[in-house]
């Protein structure tokens, strides 16, 4: 019989591994699939917590993670780039991939250390540092990447981190489901509306205009 | 009777902008314009009523008001009203707008509603939703003029502001898991012990909400969004959106009670000083007059944050500064809108002689420039003076010195550039429209409010702001 803590730790490590993978990937299509897998893993974790704790809120959050961030947003993003799915990538990224990967590992270690020093005693939950690490990984991606679509991945990773933290630390947080719905609405606005306007205004969905939108 | 009237006004201030947003999708342009104008005036009337009644308290588990929220409500609805009235003439001049007037007015009112909502809720989670809703409502307003640079600005704004707000949400999760409540009034009344997780939550809230306030180094979205948005929207961004985000941070900051732990006080102080100084220096090298005004707003937010961190009379100064700045800056943006319509450019080096070609707008802009940078006798001067005095009283004269340096640099930078455009030799194409300086009335109306805060406020507004300052643990002069 697998203990609940072991499931939480195992899936949490899986989420962390996807975060590290996303940092070292420069092609956009695998990045989209990577964030979908991360959201799916988060959905599994939330579903497990919902089942063991009989929480309807957590079940809804699990459903949202899977339906919106693992399926809908990746589907819309892949449609946006379908004409050039196999070649769209972060420009000039090849020589930076190693740097991104090293920076990601460094940030993860520092975040883990900071959490242990400041918050671990107040939040002794299994894998309690992981949401904090994931939040900083999302920020790192937003700060270091220039491609619009990759920045969306950073935003989604941040959202996953917040939902993860809410589920682990703050069950009973008033209106948390509504808050997450709001974050998802913003994600949809980001990918569905503003990127579409970009295509409408510039007249092309090609890579170069998208890459001009540096963060 | 008073309670019933206060309840009515509270619902009025919420319903008026939301109803205006819904009614703005009416099939005729004239009707949507009317809905926004009437809705904004009703919201302003309701906000003034709440301030006059001093209606402090809670309404159910999620709504609540105190003097601080009432002062901010008057400011937000006031700028919403003048921007709604100014929009008609601005929309007329936009070639191939991306949004129809109906959608524009609906989003403008929804934007105002999101800010009002942030101020009237007592739950920090709902407050966060309100601040996030301002991003959703206002992002599309930036792309009104259908330029690639507008889209880029909207993109940066949405992404950076949302990333910051995600950090703010993380802060609220830490706060809730430590205290078990998110009721801002309950937390302020019974401040929990300032443990490390709570201090961490406040620090993360500073970074998170600070992104939307435009604090250095998370400010990069601010000059782009302010410069690319249509002028009435820029006025709302600079005048009231940044203070709304500051308000949300202040509600979390209050959780620490008084005295604030020195680690957090110095952190807030450091962000404030860095923001004010960096903005003051950056605005010297701006080539676009709208970006110049944007950096000036950033400098004012830095000064306000310094006032909050210093405490005492400086908190009062910070609130006076923010209130007067909102009206003065909106006057400056309406002037900028008139100039942009007439000259077709935002480049400072292409403009000159506006005092002769557009005398009313030019004069208004000159005065607005002085007002936003703290010239006496405007309220901004009083606010900045009290921040310096507060810093000295708190035993932080070096902070007062740095504030004076930032104020002087910003004053010289803004006024020399505006002065050159208004009083310098005529350059660029001759003014086309509006020939009659349309909209100059709103410029002077807002400047009058900024002036009143400085001069005539002692009789009425000053006590109200003093109450607001005491809600933050500060004091009146």
Interface residues (C-beta under 8 A of the other chain):
Chain A: X118 X119 X122 X123 X131 X132 X135 X138 X139 X142 X148 X151 X152 X154 X155 X158 X159 X161 X162 X165 X166 X169 X170 X172 X173 X174 X175 X176 X178 X179 X182 X183 X185 X186 X189 X190 X193 X194 X197 X198 X201 X202 X209 X212 X213 X215
Chain B: X98 X123 X125 X126 X128 X129 X132 X133 X135 X136 X139 X140 X143 X146 X147 X148 X150 X151 X152 X154 X155 X156 X158 X159 X160 X162 X163 X166 X167 X169 X170 X172 X173 X174 X176 X177 X178 X182 X195 X196 X197 X200
